[in-house]
């Protein structure tokens, strides 16, 4: 016939298989058997009575059965389950009460008051001194997360475990202190090393992000610089072309009026005094028109570049005048080489801005001359007409 411990073991196994939630990754049958084994390991080194030893082993098997109902107040629920089961097994009330007291002693905040409580508490925390502590600890973290008890990341969980080892847990029995405490200290050292490693990795990642930000921030500023400068250059170019077109149109109108109104009158001998002022008027208008055309006239470039020029970074690939005669494949190859070299990109953009500036300088210089010629022409024509009219009188 099976012993009481065998019956209890079978009961717990069947209970957990049927009713224990899948979220109990740590508080399950494996944990129960581990505590049972650790309890037996400690009591074998003591002089406890046979009854007390049996009470402790029954406690080890039944202490977490309450998780089959709920993780909240599981010790109280475990006591209820234990009382019900042991009563059905015709166990004496004295033993049932002892088991109930031992189960309640497994609460983390409880301070043991006798050797039996010390044994069950040490056995329940025996995994602190095992090589597989890291694995069981991670299972407990996942269980807390799945049951909405705590949701800690790896770093915070490591911090909580270190605090538990250093400040909130101790072994009570001589056996645990002698045999388990050294391994627990070793596990603590491993966690401290891991924490330092995580700190270094975190610092390294922080430094890497800072470096990226330092590298990227100037690039954004540089991109903004190029964008604003290019936009200003193009706007100034549009303004110059508009001014030149205005002068071109005005002078074209002036010449048209002169040809239609003044020139026909010059055939009359009485209007001979108007010949010189009219010539001055027309000459300066034509000069203004020619200068306006020069200001807006585009320069013609070769439209080709050599592989050597690309390798030496001497060609501006962003200006159409340098590549409009090139085969597509040659241009694509050159552009890929440009895009693979950040310094080459910036160098090309600088060249583009520089030559745009040179074009703008030429345009505005010609515009200034054009406006000066136009102003002198108008003034000279007006003076010539006044002198001509005074001479006639």
C-alpha atoms as one frame of an Amber mdcrd trajectory, in Angstrom:
protein
   0.000   0.000   0.000   1.353   3.482  -0.886   2.617   5.585   1.978   1.079
   8.947   2.917   3.962  10.776   1.213   3.445   8.788  -2.014  -0.296   9.492
  -1.936   0.396  13.185  -1.347   2.914  13.275  -4.186   0.404  11.666  -6.589
  -2.309  14.054  -5.414  -0.168  17.138  -6.050   0.927  15.877  -9.481  -2.670
  15.174 -10.535  -3.908  18.488  -9.114  -1.252  20.475 -11.000  -1.855  18.584
 -14.254  -5.574  19.299 -14.126  -5.910  22.689 -12.485  -2.594  24.563 -12.464
  -2.667  27.466 -15.012  -0.091  27.391 -17.823   1.085  30.800 -16.634   2.683
  29.171 -13.557   6.098  28.797 -15.159   7.932  28.568 -11.820   5.459  27.485
  -9.119   4.701  24.059 -10.558   5.423  20.390  -9.889   9.135  20.766 -10.741
   9.509  23.434  -8.053   7.560  21.250  -5.567   9.845  18.267  -6.141  12.912
  20.529  -5.828  11.712  21.816  -2.435  10.853  18.261  -1.369  14.365  17.076
  -2.244  16.006  20.043  -0.493  13.856  19.514   2.610  14.910  15.861   2.769
  18.529  16.914   2.306  18.390  19.206   5.333  16.359  16.956   7.657  18.735
  14.054   7.045  21.364  16.100   8.889  19.090  16.781  11.911  17.813  14.840
  14.897  14.144  15.642  14.323  11.533  13.048  15.188  10.040  10.869  12.493
   6.740  12.739  12.806   8.324  16.184  12.389  10.284  14.948   9.384   7.069
  13.663   7.818   5.336  16.986   8.567   8.110  18.881   6.761   8.016  16.578
   3.740   4.216  16.865   3.543   4.619  20.652   3.748   7.147  20.595   0.941
   4.685  18.741  -1.306   1.593  20.795  -0.412   2.980  24.301   0.202   2.266
  25.650  -3.328  -0.944  23.775  -4.191  -2.835  27.046  -3.726  -1.475  28.222
  -7.087  -3.970  25.826  -8.687  -6.663  28.254  -7.493  -4.943  31.641  -7.573
  -1.545  33.265  -7.092  -3.115  35.719  -4.627  -2.880  34.525  -1.000  -1.762
  31.142  -2.285  -0.444  30.105   1.143  -3.937  30.337   2.680  -5.394  28.436
  -0.267  -2.650  25.814   0.061  -3.612  25.365   3.725  -7.253  24.792   2.750
  -6.283  22.212   0.107  -3.857  20.497   2.491  -6.441  20.270   5.291  -9.054
  18.834   2.927  -6.679  16.251   1.463  -5.097  15.156   4.736  -8.482  14.897
   6.457  -9.606  12.515   3.727  -6.457  10.475   4.380  -7.447  10.192   8.063
  -4.386  12.133   9.212  -4.519  13.332  12.804  -5.548  16.912  13.527  -2.231
  17.548  15.261  -0.239  16.744  12.112  -2.657  18.704   9.916  -2.222  21.750
  12.150   1.552  21.403  12.050   1.525  21.182   8.241  -0.724  24.259   8.076
   1.668  26.232  10.290   4.660  25.195   8.167   2.891  26.195   4.939   2.183
  29.672   6.348   5.861  29.908   7.345   6.827  29.894   3.642   5.603  33.482
   3.276   8.529  35.727   2.323   7.809  38.256   5.048   7.601  35.594   7.794
  10.529  35.227  10.192  11.061  31.595  11.323  10.473  30.923  15.023  11.742
  27.340  15.266  13.930  24.804  13.502  11.111  23.308  11.426  10.181  26.716
  10.009  13.843  27.425   9.312  14.158  24.137   7.410  11.126  24.710   5.177
  12.193  28.304   4.505  15.711  27.252   3.535  14.400  24.418   1.353  11.975
  26.782  -0.425  14.947  29.037  -1.319  17.428  26.257  -2.089  17.527  27.256
  -5.761  19.415  30.411  -4.740  22.426  28.111  -4.287  22.089  26.086  -7.479
  23.834  26.280 -10.851  20.440  26.577 -12.528  19.405  29.622 -10.479  19.467
  31.879 -13.566  16.987  29.648 -15.401  14.566  29.355 -12.457  14.799  33.100
 -11.854  13.856  33.820 -15.454  10.890  31.430 -15.188   9.698  33.327 -12.113
  10.040  36.651 -13.962   7.919  35.310 -16.825   5.338  33.960 -14.364   5.049
  37.371 -12.699   4.615  38.982 -16.095   1.945  36.513 -17.301  -0.012  36.820
 -14.041   0.246  40.650 -14.005   2.143  40.598 -10.707   5.233  42.450 -11.963
   6.506  43.321 -15.405  10.216  43.983 -15.070  12.805  44.117 -17.815  16.049
  42.170 -17.527  17.954  45.017 -15.906  15.300  45.785 -13.284  14.796  42.086
 -12.516  18.544  41.659 -12.010  18.540  44.656  -9.674  15.625  43.193  -7.664
  17.392  39.814  -7.351  20.620  41.403  -6.156  18.674  43.331  -3.540  16.938
  40.089  -2.481  20.230  38.230  -2.114  21.992  41.041  -0.236  19.271  42.505
   1.972  16.129  40.383   2.195  17.198  36.752   2.280  19.356  34.603   4.531
  19.752  30.925   5.259  18.824  29.863   8.794  19.875  26.239   9.269  23.466
  25.216   9.890  23.310  22.814   6.944  22.193  25.542   4.497  24.719  28.056
   5.812  27.543  25.564   5.472  26.580  23.911   2.187  24.430  26.396   0.280
  25.537  29.872   1.327  28.911  29.741  -0.544  27.138  28.853  -3.800  24.551
  31.564  -3.153  27.397  34.088  -2.746  28.876  32.811  -5.995  25.551  33.362
  -7.769  25.389  36.845  -6.255  28.872  37.589  -7.620  27.759  36.444 -11.063
  24.747  38.753 -10.902  26.939  41.668  -9.822  29.279  40.980 -12.737  26.313
  40.797 -15.083  25.012  44.101 -13.728  28.386  45.740 -14.357  28.449  44.271
 -17.847  24.946  45.615 -18.533  26.005  49.021 -17.211  29.005  49.032 -19.531
  26.878  47.948 -22.486  24.281  50.580 -21.628  26.989  53.236 -21.372  28.536
  52.021 -24.622  25.144  52.212 -26.352  24.535  55.652 -24.867  27.942  56.837
 -26.099  27.212  55.328 -29.511  23.894  57.195 -29.712  25.603  60.397 -28.627
  28.209  59.880 -31.325  25.491  59.277 -33.916  23.660  62.399 -32.810  26.863
  64.406 -32.969  27.551  63.069 -36.439  23.993  63.480 -37.697  23.230  66.904
 -36.256  25.970  68.691 -38.202  24.920  66.810 -41.344  21.377  68.149 -40.978
  22.795  71.617 -40.517  24.975  71.162 -43.603  22.011  69.920 -45.640  19.973
  72.935 -44.545  22.889  75.215 -45.455  23.131  73.785 -48.971  19.346  73.809
 -49.429  18.898  77.445 -48.358  21.945  78.677 -50.287  20.888  76.859 -53.462
  17.361  78.243 -53.175  18.732  81.780 -52.724  21.035  81.369 -55.738  18.175
  80.212 -57.957  15.937  83.031 -56.743  18.622  85.612 -57.477  19.105  84.062
 -60.930  15.349  84.357 -61.616  15.409  87.995 -60.475  18.344  88.750 -62.784
  16.600  87.126 -65.760  13.407  89.056 -64.999  15.283  92.367 -64.847  17.067
  91.615 -68.120  13.763  90.709 -69.791  12.200  93.951 -68.575  15.032  96.017
 -70.066  14.878  93.979 -73.268  11.125  94.596 -73.605  11.367  98.325 -72.771
  14.135  98.925 -75.287  12.337  96.888 -77.934   9.284  99.115 -77.447  11.476
 102.259 -77.602  13.094 101.179 -80.862   9.704 100.227 -82.323   8.314 103.690
 -81.499  11.446 105.366 -82.844  11.267 103.461 -86.121   7.574 104.133 -86.578
   7.480 107.787 -85.499  10.905 109.469 -85.664  12.696 107.831 -88.611  10.031
 108.684 -91.274  10.222 112.365 -90.249  13.960 112.569 -90.821  13.468 112.617
 -94.634  12.105 116.119 -94.297  14.968 118.733 -94.516  13.260 120.743 -91.775
  13.779 117.856 -89.337  17.499 117.438 -89.922  18.217 118.667 -86.380  16.581
 115.463 -85.034  19.039 113.084 -86.708  21.745 113.178 -84.040  19.421 112.904
 -80.993  17.546 110.055 -82.688  20.783 108.201 -83.420  21.903 108.617 -79.797
  18.517 107.382 -78.641  18.547 104.282 -80.889  22.233 103.410 -80.330  21.881
 103.374 -76.561  18.644 101.343 -76.800  20.322  98.760 -79.024  23.313  98.630
 -76.655  20.959  98.046 -73.713  19.182  95.271 -75.622  22.456  93.568 -76.504
  23.678  93.700 -72.911  20.336  92.303 -71.699  20.674  89.407 -74.117  24.244
  88.773 -72.946  23.081  88.736 -69.313  20.552  85.964 -70.012  22.475  84.050
 -72.654  23.499  80.557 -71.396  27.057  79.311 -71.744  27.585  76.221 -73.892
  29.748  73.513 -72.307  31.238  70.327 -73.736  28.681  68.040 -72.023  31.245
  65.275 -71.450  33.716  64.213 -68.804  36.365  61.529 -68.553  36.790  58.674
 -66.070  39.978  60.356 -64.869  38.066  63.540 -64.028  35.612  61.467 -61.929
  38.407  59.638 -60.106  40.169  62.935 -59.397  36.833  64.511 -58.356  37.289
  67.397 -60.783  33.880  67.256 -62.480  30.552  68.607 -61.199  28.086  65.768
 -61.899  25.129  67.872 -60.698  25.317  70.375 -63.577  23.599  69.183 -66.750
  26.090  70.989 -68.953  28.777  68.557 -67.865  26.963  65.336 -68.788  24.281
  65.992 -71.430  26.329  64.259 -74.118  27.349  61.326 -71.932  25.958  57.759
 -72.368  23.510  56.834 -69.597  25.598  53.933 -68.270  28.703  56.116 -67.924
  26.713  58.776 -66.082  25.067  56.187 -63.768  28.475  54.717 -62.959  29.852
  58.159 -62.109  26.802  59.003 -59.957  27.103  55.735 -58.018  30.718  56.575
 -57.309  29.615  60.015 -56.151  26.922  58.600 -53.838  29.370  56.163 -52.252
  31.672  59.002 -51.177  30.216  61.549 -48.730  33.192  63.885 -49.137  32.791
  63.751 -52.922  29.086  64.648 -52.571  29.858  67.687 -50.429  32.710  68.678
 -52.714  30.407  68.474 -55.750  27.688  70.513 -54.045  30.247  73.141 -53.080
  31.420  73.313 -56.698  27.810  73.596 -57.866  27.164  76.519 -55.513  30.462
  78.141 -56.442  29.828  78.096 -60.204  26.236  79.210 -59.687  27.706  82.136
 -57.802  30.087  82.837 -60.703  27.147  82.826 -63.139  25.203  85.166 -60.845
  28.187  87.498 -60.628  28.395  87.645 -64.427  24.641  88.245 -64.770  24.487
  91.010 -62.180  27.649  92.624 -63.507  26.145  92.748 -67.014  22.819  93.933
 -65.570  24.546  96.766 -63.752  26.300  97.806 -66.989  22.996  97.465 -68.901
  21.108  99.680 -66.457  23.972 102.195 -66.515  23.999 102.253 -70.339  20.201
 102.532 -70.412  20.271 105.408 -67.893  23.067 107.210 -69.772  21.271 106.631
 -73.069  17.993 108.105 -71.804  19.790 111.072 -70.273  21.994 111.646 -73.333
  19.016 111.368 -75.666  17.003 113.852 -73.625  19.940 116.320 -73.560  20.509
 115.858 -77.317  16.867 116.586 -78.080  16.921 119.691 -75.856  20.108 120.999
 -77.551  18.631 120.258 -80.961  15.420 122.159 -80.186  17.377 125.135 -78.766
  19.648 125.229 -81.833  16.621 125.336 -84.103  15.177 128.342 -82.269
